[in-house]
Amino acid sequence: MNPTMSLIVAIFGIGLLIALHELGHLWAARLMGMRVLRYSVGFFWPIMKWTSKRSGIVWQVGALPLGGFVQIKGMNPFEEGAFEDEDSYQAKPAWRRAFVILAGPATNFALAFLVFWGLFVAGSPEPVDEPVMGSVVRDRPADAAGLRDGDRVLAVDGDGISTWRELVARIHASPERRLTLLVERGGERFEVGVTPGAHGEIGLIGIEQAFRRGEGLGPGTAARVSLVKCGLIVGGSLQALASLVTGSAGNVQAVGPVGIVRMARTAAETGVDRFLDLMGLLSLMLFIFNLLPLPALDGGRGLLILWEGISRRRVAPRVDALVNTIGFFLLIGLILVISLKEIVFG
């Protein structure tokens, strides 16, 4: 896949995850008897829109395709009829509002489970322990030396090798030292000189191991394995988040939209399996992120509903609006800072 197409696929995939999250809110709102006013794929001014005669929902595509939103009647507590109209969000019991709020993250969890399940049923890729380049990373030493996906390395500096582990060991042991590789491509053999870049004391040239599709699992087994995988990812992510908050993160770093798009683009270039696996992972990240008890996020709104259930009284509309508005702008500011850091420092 060429770089431009891989970027388009990456943006589309990430946008789809967010759009499906919002679609979960929409489905739940209609199920709970709330009126949905608008559903948008993307942000800013609409470049395309259509109003359903049956439901009255305005379906639109925004100018910025990354993400989306759903507008439910009464979500804004100062909206006319927010607490009086029967089909308004604010007029519904707490459990119905909670159901709508949690439906978005639940959709992301379900989507991740289904993606992993499909990959396990189809057969997960298994590493090939042969000195074959599954993929060559763009703009790295291997790419600059002219190496390509599928190239087989027969020898390094005249020493024959037969496994991937042998190839990796020679490269790792040679930071900033030129190596001569005997390469086989399409039945032809030729030598290529490449100098591994130094990452600490390890040499890297930007190649990834080849994979072949293994035997698929049965539907039931795949479901159990997928559920376990989701649980392990969520548990590991929460531990990493706790380390980030407490300052004991080590090498754990926050990743913003720019970094996520880069990851998705690399995965798209690597292959369909890698890309779908990353989409499942990112869907779980959205599940976790949106459940954080922070203003403007689903978790923050859910926390206010929980407080209402415990205290038997509602949070004042002015406080609700103020907390979520401030939280929204702080969240946008944090995302912009992380994105700027990723753009400037890579």
C-alpha positions in Angstrom: 0.0 0.0 0.0 1.4 3.4 -1.0 2.0 6.1 1.7 -0.9 8.3 0.6 -3.4 5.4 0.6 -2.2 4.1 3.9 -2.7 7.6 5.4 -6.3 7.7 4.1 -7.0 4.2 5.4 -5.6 5.1 8.8 -7.7 8.3 9.1 -10.8 6.5 7.9 -10.2 3.6 10.4 -9.8 5.9 13.4 -12.8 8.1 12.3 -14.9 4.9 12.0 -14.1 3.9 15.6 -15.3 7.3 16.9 -18.3 7.4 14.6 -19.4 3.9 15.8 -19.0 5.1 19.4 -21.4 7.9 18.7 -23.7 5.6 16.9 -23.9 3.6 20.1 -25.1 6.7 21.9 -27.7 7.3 19.1 -29.1 3.7 19.2 -29.4 3.8 23.0 -31.0 7.3 23.0 -33.7 6.1 20.6 -34.2 2.9 22.6 -34.7 5.0 25.8 -37.3 7.2 24.1 -35.1 10.2 23.5 -35.2 12.3 20.4 -32.0 12.4 18.4 -31.6 15.7 16.5 -28.3 15.2 14.6 -25.7 12.6 13.9 -22.4 13.7 12.3 -19.5 11.8 10.9 -16.7 14.4 11.2 -16.7 17.9 12.6 -17.1 21.5 11.5 -19.4 22.6 8.6 -21.3 19.8 6.9 -20.2 19.0 3.3 -23.1 16.6 2.9 -26.4 16.1 4.9 -29.7 14.4 4.7 -32.8 14.6 7.0 -34.7 11.4 7.6 -38.5 11.9 7.1 -39.2 9.0 9.4 -37.1 10.0 12.5 -36.3 13.6 11.8 -32.6 13.0 12.4 -30.2 15.1 10.4 -27.4 12.8 9.1 -24.4 14.7 8.0 -20.7 14.4 7.0 -18.4 17.1 8.4 -15.5 18.8 6.7 -13.0 17.1 9.2 -13.6 13.4 8.9 -11.8 12.4 12.1 -14.5 11.6 14.6 -18.1 12.6 14.9 -20.9 13.5 17.4 -24.5 12.9 18.1 -26.9 15.6 19.3 -29.6 14.4 21.6 -32.5 16.6 22.6 -32.0 18.0 26.1 -28.3 17.1 26.6 -27.8 20.9 27.0 -29.7 21.6 30.3 -30.5 25.2 29.1 -32.1 24.0 25.9 -35.8 24.9 25.6 -38.0 22.1 27.1 -35.0 20.2 28.4 -36.7 19.2 31.6 -40.3 19.4 30.4 -40.5 17.5 27.1 -41.1 13.8 27.4 -38.6 13.0 24.6 -35.8 15.0 26.2 -32.6 13.5 27.8 -33.0 15.6 31.0 -36.6 14.4 31.5 -35.7 10.7 31.6 -34.9 8.8 34.8 -31.3 8.5 35.9 -31.0 4.8 34.7 -32.1 5.7 31.2 -29.6 8.5 31.0 -26.8 6.3 32.3 -27.7 3.6 29.7 -27.3 6.2 26.9 -24.0 7.5 28.4 -22.5 4.0 28.8 -23.6 2.8 25.3 -20.8 4.6 23.5 -17.9 3.0 25.4 -19.8 -0.4 25.4 -19.9 -0.2 21.6 -16.2 0.3 21.4 -15.6 -2.7 23.7 -18.0 -4.9 21.6 -16.3 -3.7 18.4 -12.8 -4.7 19.7 -14.1 -8.1 20.8 -15.6 -8.7 17.4 -12.5 -7.7 15.6 -10.3 -9.9 17.7 -12.8 -12.7 17.4 -12.8 -12.5 13.6 -9.0 -12.5 13.5 -8.8 -15.6 15.8 -11.5 -17.4 13.7 -9.6 -16.6 10.4 -6.3 -17.6 12.0 -3.9 -15.3 13.7 -0.7 -14.5 12.0 2.3 -16.6 13.3 5.9 -15.4 13.1 8.1 -17.1 10.5 11.6 -17.9 12.0 13.3 -17.4 8.7 15.6 -14.5 7.7 12.8 -13.0 5.5 11.8 -9.4 5.8 8.1 -9.2 6.4 8.1 -5.4 6.0 10.6 -2.7 5.6 9.9 0.5 7.5 10.0 3.7 5.4 12.9 6.2 5.9 15.0 3.8 7.9 18.4 2.3 7.0 17.0 -0.8 5.4 14.7 1.3 3.2 17.6 3.6 2.3 19.7 0.7 1.3 17.1 -0.6 -1.1 15.8 -3.6 0.8 12.2 -4.6 0.2 9.4 -6.6 1.7 10.0 -10.3 1.1 13.8 -10.1 0.7 15.6 -13.1 2.2 19.0 -12.6 3.8 21.4 -15.5 3.2 24.5 -14.2 4.9 25.8 -11.3 7.0 29.4 -10.3 6.3 30.0 -13.7 4.7 28.5 -15.7 7.6 25.6 -17.8 6.6 22.3 -17.4 8.6 19.1 -19.5 8.5 16.8 -18.0 11.1 15.2 -14.6 11.9 16.8 -14.7 15.4 20.3 -15.0 13.9 19.6 -12.0 11.6 18.3 -9.9 14.4 21.2 -10.8 16.7 23.8 -9.7 14.1 22.0 -6.4 13.5 21.5 -5.7 17.2 25.2 -6.3 17.9 26.3 -3.9 15.2 25.1 -0.3 16.0 26.7 2.2 13.6 28.8 -0.5 11.9 28.3 -1.2 8.2 27.1 -4.7 7.4 27.2 -6.5 4.1 24.1 -8.6 3.5 23.8 -11.3 0.9 20.2 -11.0 -0.3 17.9 -13.2 -2.4 15.1 -11.6 -4.3 13.1 -13.2 -7.1 15.7 -16.0 -7.6 18.5 -13.5 -7.9 21.3 -12.9 -5.3 23.1 -9.7 -4.7 24.9 -7.9 -1.8 23.6 -4.8 0.0 25.5 -2.6 2.4 23.5 -1.2 5.4 24.5 0.6 8.6 22.2 -0.1 11.6 21.2 3.0 13.5 22.2 3.1 17.2 19.3 3.0 19.7 21.3 2.9 22.9 23.6 -0.1 22.5 21.3 -1.8 20.0 21.5 -1.6 16.2 18.3 -1.3 14.2 17.7 -1.1 10.5 13.9 -0.9 10.3 12.7 -4.3 9.3 9.9 -6.5 10.7 9.5 -10.2 10.9 7.4 -12.1 8.3 4.2 -13.8 9.4 2.1 -16.5 7.9 -1.6 -17.2 8.8 -2.0 -20.0 11.3 -5.0 -22.4 11.8 -8.1 -20.6 12.9 -9.9 -21.3 16.2 -13.5 -22.5 16.6 -16.1 -19.7 17.2 -16.6 -20.6 20.9 -12.8 -20.9 21.6 -12.2 -17.7 19.7 -14.8 -15.9 21.7 -13.2 -16.9 25.0 -9.7 -16.0 23.8 -10.9 -12.7 22.5 -12.6 -11.8 25.8 -9.4 -12.7 27.7 -7.3 -10.6 25.3 -9.7 -7.6 25.8 -9.3 -8.1 29.6 -5.6 -8.2 29.5 -5.3 -5.1 27.3 -7.7 -3.2 29.5 -5.9 -4.3 32.7 -2.5 -3.4 31.2 -3.7 0.0 30.0 -5.1 0.9 33.4 -1.8 0.0 35.0 0.1 2.1 32.5 -2.4 5.0 33.1 -1.9 4.7 36.9 1.9 4.8 36.4 1.5 7.9 34.2 -0.6 9.6 36.9 1.7 8.7 39.8 4.9 9.7 37.9 6.3 6.2 37.8 5.6 5.7 34.1 9.2 5.0 33.0 8.9 4.7 29.2 5.1 5.1 29.1 4.1 8.2 27.2 0.7 9.8 26.3 -0.1 9.5 22.6 -2.2 12.1 20.8 -4.1 12.1 17.5 -0.9 12.6 15.5 0.8 9.7 17.1 -2.3 7.5 16.7 -2.6 8.3 13.0 1.1 7.5 12.6 0.6 4.1 14.3 -2.4 3.3 12.2 -0.6 4.3 9.0 2.3 2.0 9.8 0.0 -0.8 10.6 -1.9 -0.3 7.3 1.3 -0.5 5.4 2.2 -3.7 7.2 -0.9 -5.6 6.3 -4.6 -6.1 6.9 -4.2 -8.3 10.0 -1.9 -5.8 11.7 -4.2 -2.9 10.9 -7.3 -4.7 12.2 -5.5 -5.8 15.3 -4.5 -2.2 16.0 -8.1 -1.0 15.3 -9.3 -3.4 18.0 -6.6 -2.1 20.4 -7.6 1.5 19.7 -11.2 0.7 20.1 -10.4 -0.6 23.6 -8.4 2.6 24.2 -11.5 4.7 23.4 -13.5 2.4 25.7 -11.1 3.2 28.6 -10.6 6.9 27.7 -14.3 7.7 27.5 -15.0 6.0 30.9 -12.4 8.2 32.7 -14.3 10.2 35.4 -13.4 13.5 33.8 -15.7 16.3 32.8 -16.9 16.3 29.2 -16.2 12.5 28.9 -18.8 9.8 29.3 -17.2 8.8 32.6 -17.6 12.3 33.9 -21.3 12.4 33.0 -21.8 9.0 34.4 -20.2 10.2 37.7 -22.7 13.0 37.9 -25.6 10.6 37.4 -24.1 8.3 40.1 -24.0 11.2 42.5 -27.7 11.9 41.6 -28.6 8.3 42.5 -26.7 8.4 45.8 -27.8 11.9 46.9 -31.3 11.7 45.5 -30.9 15.1 44.0 -29.8 16.4 40.7 -26.7 18.5 40.0 -27.7 22.1 39.3 -28.0 22.7 35.5 -25.6 25.6 35.8 -23.0 23.5 37.6 -23.5 20.7 35.1 -22.9 23.0 32.1 -20.0 24.8 33.7 -18.1 21.7 34.7 -18.5 20.0 31.3 -17.7 23.2 29.4 -14.5 23.8 31.3 -13.6 20.1 31.1 -14.1 20.1 27.3 -11.7 23.0 26.8 -9.1 21.6 29.1 -9.3 18.3 27.3 -9.0 20.0 23.9 -6.0 22.0 25.2 -4.3 18.8 26.5 -4.8 17.1 23.1 -3.4 20.1 21.3 -0.3 20.2 23.6 0.3 16.4 23.0 -0.2 16.8 19.3 2.2 19.8 19.1 4.8 17.8 21.0 4.4 14.9 18.5 4.7 17.2 15.5 7.7 19.1 16.8 9.6 16.3 18.5 8.3 13.4 16.5 
